[in-house]
């Protein structure tokens, strides 16, 4: 089974970000998982999430736009 995860980063303030999370298995429609509030800039949070995803074995797709990360993992 292949699981895909999508994170959309939205700046709320100069030092606060909301990350909207979505997931899907196979080619199902995207399901919303929730919103994660974080401190820091969008760029700092994207870098931290990339490092975290790679640490846990996720493979990143190309960045769709400047604020969206999509990754997949085979289970």
N, C-alpha and C positions, 0 to 999 in steps of 0.2 A: 504494500500500500504506500502510495506517495501522499504526503501531507504538504500543503503549501501554507505559508504564513505571510500576511501583508501588514505592514505598519505604515500609517500615514501620519507624518509629524506636522503639527500645527502650532505656530508660535502664539501664545496667549499674551505674553508680555516680553520685554527684552530678555528676561532671565527665567521664563517659564514656558514649558511646552506641554501640549497634550498629544499623546500617541494613541490614535485609533487603531485597534487591532482586529484583523479579520483572519479566518482560517477556512480551508476547504480540503476535502479528501478526494483524490482523483480529480475528476472534472465536474464535481458538484458545484452549485452556486456558492459564492462567498457567504460565510456566516459571520456576523459581528460577534466579537468576543468581549469587547468593552473598551474603556478609555483609561490610559495610564497617565496621571499627572506627573511631571518631572521638572526639577529645577535645572537651569542651564540653557544654553542656546540650542537652536535646532542642530547646528553642525556638531556640537559636543555630544548631543544625544544620539545622533545618527552614528557617529564614530563609536560610541560606547555600545550601541546595539549591534553593529557589525562585528565588533570584537566578541561580544557575548554569543551571537549566533554561530560564528566560526568555532568558538570554543566548544560548543555543544554539537558540532557536526553538521550544521545546516549549510547548504550551498546557496549562495546569493545569485539571483538573476541580475541582469544589468539594471541600474537605477532608472526607473521609468521617468521620473521628473526629479527635481531637486529634493523633494520631501517624501518620497515613497520608497520603501524597501520591500522587496519580495524575495522570499527564500523557500527552498524545498528540502525535504528530507525523506529518505526511504525508510519505512519501518517494516 
